[in-house]
Amino acid sequence: MAAFSKSIPHNCYEIGHTWNPSCTVSTLQVTAGALEASFKIYAPLYLIAAILRRRKKDYYLKRLIPEIIQSTSFLTANGGLYIAFFCILRRLLGRFYSWSTGFGAALPASYIAILIERKSRRGLLTIYMANLATETIFRMAVRRGMVSPIKHGEILLFCLTASIYMFFFRSKDGLQGFAFSALKFIVGKEELPTHSLQAENAYKGAPERGAIESESERRERPQSQPASCRTSIAALTRRLLESVCKRGPRHRCCKHYHDNCISYCVKGFIRMFSVGYLIQCCLKVPSTFRQAFTKPSRLLSLLYHKENFQLGAFLGSFVSIYKGTSCFLRWVRNLDDELHALVAGFLAGISMFFYKSTSISMYLFSKLVETMYFKGIEAGRLPYFPYADTLIYAVSTAICFQAAVMEVQNLRPSYWKFLLRLTKGRFLLMNREVLDIFETGASQEFQGFRPKLDPKYTLFPPAVDVQLD
């Protein structure tokens, strides 16, 4: 473990901005690169979001550009201010400490940057960075032998998270906003608690099982309809499916009164499997489209990629297991209880075996903690901290920057690629061989790299090792 009280006397050119000896020029270069990268990220993101949300004309004329500029400024400041505080700390302290190269410089930079961003986005960014920082700390602890990883731990965490989430979903006023809408889309409105009375009334007034059409519908149907149309393959198939769905077993407490329990679960699997498959296909289109003109066969491989089926199987099995377990518990207990969601949600979490993802588990767990915290505030049992989101974001980002400098092997690869994109690859140019003195394995992923430094601006010859003070 790094000794935080130890230090090295190198200047910031020898460690940080090795591509240019000037602190001012280096800061401006990083800021310019971050500005370009940030605009390329947020411009299409906000435009696509506006289209999907069907924003009106006034939004495009008055709000779209300012929101893009504000978010771009936030991310640009986060990158540019980091290298600025990197140099400022070196001048104030006179040397580098293991914490000052990453955490110390990123903390004030991140705090100032998040204040630039819109308040409506701060919570989402805070959750993401807190999730990332927690994962990074865990990897650090595993590498140092402080904790031992649990086999399939991400699946167990997802099972517990899904169990509580689904309980809140089934409870009155348990979830609100996007989380409620997302779960309603995934598992269907039949599992909503507010549908109990409506479903009971609808069930009492529903047609008998096996009845394909009512008497009034039969009278209103045109008698001049050709017999060939009535006996078409599509019509026969539809009638067969309706007959099978309605004549099967269904408990009186089940709200899916148009289907029996078996078809209810099968339909849920097919629907969400299709959604997952299409989502994964769409995510792969941009990377595959670039090679479509040189290798047209790549487009066909897009349809049969393994990850497409994995995400589809994950979402489909989650829904079918949840619905199947809920129906089973209604049959066994002869009632519909929100406590069933605890069991059904936990068992549905096993579906992550098809699509293992630590990122998904950690993010959902972080959102669950946030939900429970705000519920505690509403109940008057937990205190409210007005600026907690900004502080948590700043600390979490600083932890990730510390890992990016001192032990990038413990940082999530996707975030490392994002930092390289934000800084135009300049994060790679840090002199991590010198930082190996702190015993964090700083150069482990950069074996053989040694920046070319101008001796006129260095305190020590590049090949000389300096001992800790």
C-alpha atoms as one frame of an Amber mdcrd trajectory, in Angstrom:
protein
   0.000   0.000   0.000   1.227   3.473  -0.839   2.655   5.531   1.994   0.678
   8.769   1.822   3.232  10.678   3.885   6.073   9.886   1.467   6.927  12.146
  -1.456   9.149  12.645  -4.521  10.742  15.989  -5.511  10.086  15.891  -9.289
   8.385  18.799 -11.036   5.033  18.581 -12.805   6.644  18.386 -16.261   8.533
  15.223 -15.288   5.418  13.483 -13.945   2.260  14.965 -15.444   2.288  17.019
 -18.658   5.325  15.322 -20.178   4.377  16.437 -23.713   5.028  20.142 -22.943
   7.125  21.777 -20.191   4.760  24.761 -19.808   1.993  24.347 -17.247  -0.168
  27.011 -18.911   0.182  25.605 -22.430  -0.463  22.056 -21.194  -3.620  23.145
 -19.372  -4.910  24.930 -22.463  -4.166  21.902 -24.645  -6.029  19.547 -22.333
  -8.929  22.008 -22.081  -9.168  22.345 -25.875  -9.135  18.579 -26.322 -11.737
  18.110 -23.603 -13.950  20.781 -25.190 -13.944  19.012 -28.538 -14.558  15.575
 -27.023 -17.306  16.870 -24.716 -19.189  18.558 -27.536 -19.040  15.372 -29.633
 -20.516  13.460 -26.691 -23.299  15.806 -25.625 -24.485  17.267 -28.955 -25.797
  13.971 -30.400 -26.868  12.763 -26.941 -29.150  15.735 -26.297 -30.447  15.744
 -29.870 -31.395  12.055 -29.785 -32.969  12.462 -26.333 -35.047  15.396 -27.596
 -36.282  13.384 -30.571 -37.191  10.377 -28.438 -39.038  12.577 -25.939 -40.875
  14.323 -28.787 -39.851  17.781 -27.690 -41.720  20.718 -29.200 -40.250  23.346
 -31.483 -39.642  25.810 -28.637 -37.231  23.378 -26.995 -35.045  23.164 -30.098
 -35.057  26.936 -30.514 -34.548  28.035 -26.907 -33.217  25.227 -24.705 -31.326
  22.631 -26.748 -28.193  24.682 -27.501 -27.857  26.168 -23.967 -28.178  22.709
 -22.401 -25.529  21.282 -24.735 -23.191  24.183 -23.945 -23.728  23.836 -20.190
 -23.019  20.101 -20.103 -20.069  20.525 -22.463 -18.636  23.215 -20.174 -19.037
  20.920 -17.164 -17.087  18.059 -18.719 -14.483  20.403 -20.207 -13.882  22.003
 -16.820 -13.506  18.594 -15.198 -10.645  17.714 -17.555  -8.970  21.115 -17.847
  -9.084  22.025 -14.162  -7.563  18.682 -13.196  -4.251  19.410 -14.934  -4.373
  22.996 -13.599  -4.695  21.845  -9.979  -2.087  19.157 -10.665   0.438  21.936
 -11.288  -0.886  24.220  -8.544  -0.495  21.522  -5.874   3.058  20.841  -7.002
   3.938  24.521  -6.587   2.195  24.794  -3.208   3.601  21.583  -1.716   7.004
  21.722  -3.413   6.890  18.000  -4.241   4.523  15.172  -5.166   2.739  12.921
  -2.719   0.966   9.734  -3.761  -2.442  11.332  -3.117  -1.718  14.693  -4.759
  -1.172  13.342  -8.287  -4.722  12.003  -8.580  -7.087  12.531  -5.669  -5.745
  15.898  -4.527  -5.857  17.505  -7.972  -9.175  15.965  -9.062 -11.141  16.832
  -5.891 -11.346  20.641  -6.342 -11.557  20.282 -10.132 -14.538  17.940  -9.916
 -16.300  20.046  -7.297 -16.077  23.193  -9.407 -17.081  21.309 -12.556 -20.243
  19.750 -11.120 -21.454  23.201 -10.035 -21.475  24.189 -13.705 -23.755  21.310
 -14.683 -27.545  21.547 -14.511 -29.041  20.552 -11.151 -31.359  18.046 -12.792
 -28.362  16.030 -14.016 -26.207  16.183 -10.887 -28.008  13.332  -9.155 -27.590
  10.987 -12.131 -23.906  11.839 -12.503 -23.377  11.396  -8.768 -24.942   7.934
  -8.796 -22.789   6.864 -11.738 -19.530   8.116 -10.227 -20.338   6.766  -6.744
 -21.006   3.387  -8.331 -17.728   3.561 -10.256 -15.750   4.669  -7.191 -17.210
   1.858  -5.067 -16.231  -0.705  -7.671 -12.731   0.803  -7.890 -12.236   0.709
  -4.114 -13.384  -2.897  -4.047 -10.866  -3.857  -6.732  -8.136  -2.054  -4.821
  -9.024  -3.953  -1.661  -9.022  -7.284  -3.524  -5.627  -6.575  -5.050  -4.190
  -5.735  -1.632  -5.648  -8.897  -0.106  -7.932  -6.998   2.246 -11.101  -8.716
   0.982 -11.821 -11.859  -1.007 -14.206 -11.701  -3.969 -17.349 -13.837  -3.798
 -17.960 -16.160  -6.703 -20.881 -14.828  -8.755 -21.057 -11.909  -6.337 -22.512
  -9.590  -8.979 -25.408 -12.030  -9.466 -26.109 -12.277  -5.728 -26.065  -8.480
  -5.468 -28.445  -8.222  -8.410 -30.802 -10.772  -6.825 -30.982  -8.797  -3.587
 -31.400  -5.501  -5.427 -34.108  -6.890  -7.717 -35.944  -8.344  -4.732 -36.215
  -4.990  -2.953 -36.909  -3.080  -6.153 -39.806  -5.349  -7.062 -41.201  -5.087
  -3.524 -41.202  -1.292  -3.834 -42.789  -1.641  -7.260 -45.639  -3.727  -5.854
 -46.091  -1.495  -2.798 -48.298   1.570  -2.784 -46.205   4.705  -3.450 -43.104
   2.510  -3.376 -41.486   3.784  -6.571 -41.944   6.903  -8.623 -40.522   8.504
 -11.721 -38.298   6.712 -14.190 -37.735   3.610 -12.042 -41.480   2.991 -11.801
 -42.011   3.548 -15.530 -39.101   1.274 -16.446 -40.337  -1.610 -14.292 -43.867
  -1.115 -15.554 -42.562  -1.482 -19.110 -40.480  -4.563 -18.236 -42.860  -6.645
 -16.128 -46.135  -5.180 -17.380 -48.988  -3.263 -15.781 -50.651  -6.513 -14.667
 -48.308  -6.552 -11.659 -49.182  -3.031 -10.533 -50.817  -2.786  -7.088 -53.228
  -0.086  -8.283 -54.808  -2.521 -10.715 -56.178  -4.815  -8.009 -59.685  -3.375
  -7.841 -59.853  -2.655 -11.554 -58.667  -6.134 -12.419 -61.217  -7.696 -10.077
 -64.066  -5.713 -11.636 -62.792  -6.414 -15.129 -62.514 -10.084 -14.303 -66.100
 -10.248 -13.051 -67.336  -8.559 -16.218 -64.978 -10.406 -18.577 -66.359 -12.870
 -21.116 -66.261 -16.555 -20.311 -63.031 -18.318 -21.093 -63.065 -19.723 -24.559
 -65.539 -17.153 -25.851 -63.899 -15.649 -28.883 -66.392 -12.868 -29.565 -69.423
 -11.412 -27.826 -72.978 -11.579 -29.155 -72.973  -7.867 -30.001 -69.707  -8.212
 -31.897 -71.196 -11.148 -33.782 -74.224  -9.037 -34.795 -72.058  -6.092 -35.828
 -69.802  -8.241 -37.992 -70.650  -7.783 -41.698 -72.570 -10.808 -42.944 -71.324
 -10.270 -46.439 -67.739 -11.109 -45.464 -66.281 -13.721 -47.831 -65.861 -17.204
 -46.443 -62.263 -17.324 -47.673 -61.348 -14.416 -45.387 -62.994 -16.001 -42.363
 -61.121 -19.234 -42.852 -57.729 -17.741 -43.700 -54.610 -19.130 -42.047 -54.013
 -15.905 -40.089 -57.544 -15.923 -38.693 -57.348 -19.574 -37.702 -53.969 -19.040
 -36.035 -55.267 -16.068 -34.105 -58.336 -17.935 -32.931 -56.260 -20.920 -31.905
 -53.915 -18.750 -29.816 -56.832 -16.946 -28.202 -58.478 -20.238 -27.359 -55.308
 -21.681 -25.841 -54.574 -18.517 -23.847 -58.069 -18.221 -22.401 -58.859 -21.848
 -21.626 -55.753 -22.597 -19.560 -55.543 -22.388 -15.759 -55.515 -18.955 -14.135
 -55.896 -18.163 -10.467 -58.677 -15.818  -9.447 -56.120 -13.414  -7.888 -54.135
 -13.111 -11.125 -54.800  -9.873 -12.975 -53.834 -11.126 -16.438 -57.405 -12.096
 -17.206 -56.779 -12.248 -20.966 -54.220 -15.083 -20.599 -53.696 -18.121 -18.468
 -50.640 -18.260 -16.216 -48.505 -20.311 -18.604 -49.090 -18.164 -21.675 -48.693
 -15.062 -19.486 -45.122 -16.122 -18.645 -44.289 -17.272 -22.187 -45.530 -14.044
 -23.731 -43.475 -12.050 -21.220 -40.337 -13.967 -22.169 -40.858 -13.532 -25.913
 -41.588  -9.818 -25.584 -38.563  -8.902 -23.466 -36.255 -11.293 -25.339 -37.121
  -9.371 -28.507 -36.508  -6.036 -26.766 -33.104  -7.137 -25.440 -32.082  -8.583
 -28.786 -32.998  -5.381 -30.641 -31.263  -3.155 -28.074 -28.004  -5.063 -28.372
 -28.230  -5.026 -32.171 -28.724  -1.254 -32.182 -25.736  -0.758 -29.873 -23.511
  -2.653 -32.281 -24.720  -0.908 -35.438 -22.365   2.153 -35.217 -19.196   0.074
 -34.865 -20.282  -2.412 -37.536 -21.545   0.188 -39.989 -18.035   1.582 -40.464
 -16.890  -1.730 -41.931 -20.080  -2.402 -43.910 -18.636  -1.079 -47.168 -15.379
  -3.047 -46.971 -16.812  -6.186 -45.338 -20.554  -6.525 -46.028 -20.562  -9.873
 -44.229 -20.121  -7.967 -40.957 -23.736  -6.825 -41.152 -24.941 -10.422 -41.184
 -22.733 -11.323 -38.239 -24.409  -8.470 -36.343 -27.686 -10.397 -36.311 -26.135
 -13.583 -34.941 -23.769 -12.093 -32.360 -23.709 -13.970 -29.067 -24.250 -10.861
 -26.930 -27.555 -10.142 -28.690 -28.994 -13.433 -27.488 -27.421 -13.050 -24.041
 -29.122  -9.727 -23.329 -32.377 -11.040 -24.749 -32.190 -14.176 -22.604 -31.394
 -12.054 -19.552 -34.394  -9.738 -19.920 -36.752 -12.460 -21.121 -35.928 -14.897
 -18.341 -36.098 -12.138 -15.708 -39.670 -11.321 -16.679 -40.816 -14.918 -17.117
 -39.289 -16.059 -13.796 -40.797 -13.108 -11.955 -44.240 -13.615 -13.444 -44.105
 -17.391 -13.031 -43.087 -17.153  -9.387 -45.766 -14.552  -8.675 -48.458 -16.760
 -10.232 -47.174 -19.812  -8.352 -47.326 -17.983  -5.019 -50.877 -16.842  -5.754
 -51.894 -20.449  -6.338 -50.121 -21.665  -3.197 -51.244 -18.919  -0.797 -54.555
 -18.183  -2.491 -54.025 -14.427  -2.305 -52.137 -11.604  -4.028 -49.588 -10.061
  -1.689 -46.822  -7.528  -2.350 -44.522  -9.702  -0.229 -44.552 -12.156  -3.133
 -42.402  -9.640  -5.013 -39.524 -10.217  -2.572 -39.317 -13.892  -3.498 -40.164
 -13.426  -7.162 -37.649 -10.593  -7.580 -34.850 -12.556  -5.909 -35.424 -15.630
  -8.079 -35.730 -13.475 -11.199 -32.279 -12.066 -10.441 -30.782 -15.462 -11.290
 -31.372 -14.484 -14.922 -28.138 -12.465 -14.781 -26.273 -15.729 -15.395 -27.111
 -15.085 -19.050 -25.608 -11.585 -19.017 -23.137 -11.096 -16.168 -22.431  -7.430
 -15.521 -20.876  -5.911 -12.443 -21.692  -2.452 -13.808 -25.434  -3.170 -13.977
 -25.486  -4.700 -10.492 -23.540  -1.843  -8.934 -25.558   0.861 -10.672 -28.913
  -0.595  -9.678 -27.668  -1.094  -6.118 -26.545   2.548  -5.991 -29.941   3.699
  -7.250 -31.615   1.497  -4.642 -29.543   3.065  -1.868 -30.531   6.505  -3.160
 -34.207   5.512  -3.228 -34.119   4.146   0.296 -32.252   7.218   1.537 -34.889
   9.601   0.178 -37.633   7.414   1.613 -35.916   7.745   4.968 -35.879  11.517
   4.561 -39.595  11.569   3.697 -40.316   9.481   6.800 -38.276  11.878   8.944
 -35.816   9.191  10.001 -32.746  10.377   8.045 -31.233  13.864   7.789 -31.130
  15.795   4.524 -27.804  17.227   3.314 -28.392  20.004   0.757 -25.054  19.649
  -1.079 -24.494  15.942  -0.662 -24.679  15.224  -4.412 -21.889  17.667  -5.278
 -19.627  16.411  -2.491 -20.209  12.747  -3.327 -19.546  13.427  -7.006 -16.305
  15.279  -6.256 -14.974  12.602  -3.897 -16.022   9.737  -6.191 -14.417  11.331
  -9.246 -11.245  12.041  -7.276 -11.028   8.362  -6.277 -11.335   7.317  -9.920
  -8.660   9.808 -10.996  -6.393   8.494  -8.256  -6.772   5.023  -9.712  -6.240
   6.327 -13.253  -2.881   7.757 -12.207  -1.559   5.296  -9.631  -3.217   1.930
 -10.438  -5.178   1.957 -13.668  -5.479  -1.844 -13.541  -8.129  -1.374 -10.834
 -10.195   1.097 -12.865 -13.142   0.037 -15.008 -11.802  -0.266 -18.594 -14.693
   1.683 -20.111 -13.978   4.680 -17.862 -10.270   4.538 -18.680 -11.123   4.695
 -22.393 -13.385   7.645 -21.646 -10.527   9.505 -19.911  -8.260   8.853 -22.883
 -10.933  10.220 -25.207 -11.479  13.265 -23.022  -7.755  14.127 -22.851  -6.900
  13.119 -26.439  -4.712  10.302 -25.112  -2.578  12.532 -22.893  -3.393  10.476
 -19.794  -1.178   7.793 -21.321   1.842  10.134 -21.362   2.269  10.441 -17.589
   5.616   9.236 -16.273   4.337   6.294 -14.262   7.750   4.635 -13.932   8.697
   7.262 -11.351   5.384   6.705  -9.540   6.261   3.010  -9.074   8.173   4.145
  -5.989   4.821   4.373  -4.189   4.339   0.611  -4.730   0.899   0.756  -6.332
   1.922  -0.809  -9.646   1.466   2.501 -11.494   3.354   1.357 -14.617   2.009
  -2.195 -14.614  -0.166  -1.564 -17.689   2.438   0.643 -19.405   5.499  -1.584
 -19.476   8.322  -0.131 -21.565   6.845   3.362 -21.888   9.137   6.215 -20.896
   8.299   9.791 -21.972  10.924  11.802 -23.890  11.727  14.746 -21.664  13.804
  17.819 -22.413  16.713  17.820 -19.899  16.601  21.644 -19.743  13.292  21.482
 -17.858  13.892  18.473 -15.606  15.257  18.336 -12.077  16.622  14.809 -12.511
  17.989  12.841 -15.452  15.206  10.617 -16.864  17.004   7.344 -16.029  17.814
   8.237 -12.409  15.725   6.650  -9.662  14.864   8.890  -6.724  14.213   7.452
  -3.278  11.217   8.346  -1.156  11.640  11.076   1.447
